[in-house]
Amino acid sequence: MADKENDTSHPNTPALAWTTLMEGNKRFVENIASHPNQDAVRRTSLTSGQHPFVTIFGCSDSRLAAEIIFDMGLGDAFVVRTAGHVIDNTALGSIEFGEEYLKVPLIVVLGHDSCGAVTATQAAVETGSMPAGHVRGIVELITPSVLAALREDSASDIDSMVTEHVKQTAARLLEESPIIAAGVSSGKTAVVGLTYHLNDGRAELVYDSGPIAA
């Protein structure tokens, strides 16, 4: 019988979830994706419930499909997406749902190169002209990250701003959610921030709430 504490097919700790996630990304990058958990047997097995091993809070960008870039299947990931992965009450509540009710051991904030929402925010900061409609609300939420990147380096580029925004978003999850903070404090879950590189498909760690190595 497999040792459940070391079974990466059913990762139930932050370390095992992290290992499984990054092994999937490695397969995707190397073009040897195995497309796990995508058959009729898996579909049927999930009719009575779900036990995802990772919550991914990512940008809505069409190039950032989590199940593809991490080579996952049905029931593996609880996915929450907003443009520029900005936090509002609904997004935060969704992430808390994964923590509180699904006992997900790993929360990932996922940004990416050349993010359009961050680009729009940079333009607004530079010109003082805000976009129309509800896009303005997205830009307002990303502005602190852009300003922080510019304070660090006045010549900061978009990808550096994305990295800063991923870090700030991950930190805010812990600051604004006692549920998530308690999960991290107890060691039941971990929060990490990743930036996805469009050119080679690689996900790079830029933030973690504590040691996640097995």
C-alpha positions as CSV (number, residue, x, y, z in Angstrom):
1,M,0.0,0.0,0.0
2,A,1.3,3.5,-0.9
3,D,2.5,5.8,1.9
4,K,-0.1,8.5,1.9
5,E,2.3,11.0,3.4
6,N,4.6,10.6,0.4
7,D,2.0,9.9,-2.4
8,T,2.3,12.6,-5.0
9,S,-0.8,11.3,-6.8
10,H,-2.9,12.5,-3.8
11,P,-0.9,15.3,-2.4
12,N,-2.3,16.4,1.0
13,T,0.5,18.5,2.4
14,P,2.0,21.9,1.1
15,A,5.3,20.2,0.2
16,L,3.7,17.4,-1.7
17,A,1.3,19.7,-3.5
18,W,4.2,22.0,-4.4
19,T,6.2,19.1,-5.8
20,T,3.3,17.8,-7.8
21,L,2.5,21.2,-9.2
22,M,6.1,22.0,-10.3
23,E,6.6,18.5,-11.8
24,G,3.6,19.1,-13.9
25,N,4.9,22.4,-15.1
26,K,8.3,20.8,-15.9
27,R,6.5,18.2,-18.1
28,F,4.6,21.0,-19.9
29,V,7.8,23.0,-20.5
30,E,9.6,19.9,-21.8
31,N,6.6,19.0,-24.1
32,I,6.1,15.7,-22.4
33,A,2.7,16.4,-20.7
34,S,0.9,13.3,-19.5
35,H,-2.6,14.9,-19.3
36,P,-3.5,13.1,-16.1
37,N,-7.0,12.7,-14.7
38,Q,-8.8,13.6,-17.9
39,D,-10.6,10.4,-18.7
40,A,-14.1,9.1,-18.0
41,V,-13.0,7.1,-15.0
42,R,-11.7,10.3,-13.4
43,R,-14.9,12.2,-14.3
44,T,-17.1,9.5,-12.7
45,S,-15.0,9.4,-9.6
46,L,-15.6,13.1,-8.9
47,T,-19.4,13.0,-9.0
48,S,-19.6,12.6,-5.2
49,G,-17.1,15.3,-4.3
50,Q,-13.8,17.0,-5.0
51,H,-10.5,17.1,-3.3
52,P,-8.2,19.5,-5.2
53,F,-4.6,19.8,-4.1
54,V,-4.1,23.4,-5.1
55,T,-6.0,26.6,-5.3
56,I,-4.7,28.8,-8.1
57,F,-5.6,32.5,-8.0
58,G,-4.5,33.7,-11.4
59,C,-4.9,36.3,-14.0
60,S,-7.8,35.9,-16.5
61,D,-5.4,36.0,-19.4
62,S,-6.3,33.4,-22.0
63,R,-2.6,32.2,-22.1
64,L,-2.7,31.3,-18.5
65,A,-4.8,28.1,-18.4
66,A,-3.8,26.5,-15.1
67,E,-4.7,22.9,-15.9
68,I,-2.6,23.0,-19.1
69,I,0.5,24.8,-17.9
70,F,0.7,22.6,-14.8
71,D,-0.3,19.4,-16.6
72,M,-3.3,18.7,-14.4
73,G,-6.8,17.3,-14.9
74,L,-10.3,17.2,-13.5
75,G,-10.5,17.7,-9.7
76,D,-6.9,18.7,-9.3
77,A,-7.1,22.5,-9.1
78,F,-9.6,24.9,-7.5
79,V,-9.2,27.9,-9.8
80,V,-10.1,31.6,-9.2
81,R,-9.3,34.1,-11.9
82,T,-9.6,37.9,-12.2
83,A,-7.9,40.3,-14.6
84,G,-4.5,41.1,-13.0
85,H,-5.4,38.7,-10.2
86,V,-6.9,41.5,-8.2
87,I,-8.5,40.7,-4.9
88,D,-12.1,41.6,-4.2
89,N,-14.5,40.1,-1.7
90,T,-15.7,37.5,-4.1
91,A,-12.2,36.3,-5.1
92,L,-11.1,36.3,-1.5
93,G,-14.2,34.4,-0.4
94,S,-13.6,31.8,-3.1
95,I,-10.0,31.3,-2.0
96,E,-11.2,31.0,1.6
97,F,-13.8,28.4,0.5
98,G,-11.0,26.2,-0.9
99,E,-9.1,26.6,2.4
100,E,-12.0,26.2,4.8
101,Y,-14.2,23.6,3.1
102,L,-12.0,21.7,0.7
103,K,-8.8,21.7,2.9
104,V,-6.6,22.6,-0.1
105,P,-2.9,22.5,1.1
106,L,-1.4,25.0,-1.4
107,I,-2.6,28.4,-2.6
108,V,-0.8,29.9,-5.6
109,V,-1.0,33.4,-6.8
110,L,-0.2,33.3,-10.5
111,G,0.9,36.2,-12.6
112,H,2.6,36.3,-16.0
113,D,4.8,38.3,-18.4
114,S,3.4,41.2,-20.3
115,C,0.2,41.3,-18.2
116,G,-2.3,43.6,-19.9
117,A,-3.9,44.8,-16.6
118,V,-0.5,45.8,-15.2
119,T,0.4,47.5,-18.5
120,A,-2.9,49.5,-18.3
121,T,-2.0,50.4,-14.8
122,Q,1.5,51.6,-15.7
123,A,-0.1,53.8,-18.4
124,A,-2.5,55.3,-16.0
125,V,0.2,56.0,-13.5
126,E,2.3,57.7,-16.2
127,T,-0.4,59.7,-17.8
128,G,-2.8,60.3,-14.9
129,S,-5.7,59.1,-17.2
130,M,-7.8,56.3,-15.8
131,P,-9.6,53.8,-18.0
132,A,-13.4,53.9,-18.4
133,G,-16.0,51.7,-16.7
134,H,-15.2,49.0,-14.1
135,V,-11.7,48.6,-15.6
136,R,-10.8,51.6,-13.5
137,G,-11.4,49.5,-10.3
138,I,-8.9,46.9,-11.5
139,V,-6.3,49.6,-12.2
140,E,-6.8,51.2,-8.8
141,L,-6.1,47.8,-7.1
142,I,-2.9,47.2,-9.1
143,T,-1.6,50.8,-8.7
144,P,0.1,50.2,-5.3
145,S,2.1,47.4,-6.8
146,V,3.2,49.5,-9.8
147,L,4.2,52.4,-7.5
148,A,6.2,50.1,-5.3
149,A,8.1,48.7,-8.3
150,L,8.8,52.2,-9.5
151,R,10.1,53.3,-6.0
152,E,12.4,50.3,-6.1
153,D,13.6,51.1,-9.6
154,S,12.3,54.1,-11.5
155,A,13.1,52.4,-14.8
156,S,11.1,49.2,-13.7
157,D,9.6,47.3,-16.7
158,I,6.3,45.6,-16.9
159,D,7.5,42.2,-15.9
160,S,9.2,43.6,-12.7
161,M,5.9,45.3,-11.9
162,V,4.1,41.9,-12.4
163,T,6.5,40.3,-10.0
164,E,5.9,43.0,-7.4
165,H,2.2,42.6,-7.9
166,V,2.3,38.9,-7.4
167,K,4.3,39.4,-4.1
168,Q,1.9,42.0,-2.9
169,T,-1.2,39.9,-3.8
170,A,0.2,36.9,-2.0
171,A,1.0,38.9,1.1
172,R,-2.5,40.5,1.1
173,L,-4.1,37.1,1.2
174,L,-2.4,36.5,4.6
175,E,-3.1,40.0,5.8
176,E,-6.8,40.2,4.8
177,S,-7.9,36.6,5.6
178,P,-7.7,35.2,9.1
179,I,-8.8,31.9,7.6
180,I,-5.8,31.7,5.2
181,A,-3.4,33.1,7.8
182,A,-4.5,30.4,10.3
183,G,-4.0,27.7,7.7
184,V,-0.4,28.9,7.0
185,S,0.3,29.3,10.7
186,S,-0.7,25.7,11.5
187,G,1.3,24.3,8.6
188,K,-1.9,22.9,6.9
189,T,-1.4,25.2,3.9
190,A,1.2,27.4,2.2
191,V,0.8,30.5,0.0
192,V,3.2,30.9,-2.9
193,G,3.5,33.4,-5.7
194,L,4.6,32.4,-9.3
195,T,5.2,34.3,-12.5
196,Y,4.6,32.5,-15.7
197,H,7.0,33.1,-18.6
198,L,5.1,33.1,-21.9
199,N,8.1,32.3,-24.1
200,D,9.0,29.0,-22.5
201,G,6.1,28.1,-20.3
202,R,8.1,28.1,-17.1
203,A,6.5,29.1,-13.7
204,E,9.0,30.8,-11.5
205,L,8.7,31.1,-7.7
206,V,8.8,34.7,-6.5
207,Y,7.1,34.5,-3.1
208,D,6.5,31.9,-0.5
209,S,4.9,32.1,3.0
210,G,7.4,29.6,4.5
211,P,9.5,26.6,3.6
212,I,7.7,24.4,1.0
213,A,10.5,21.9,0.2
214,A,9.7,18.4,1.3
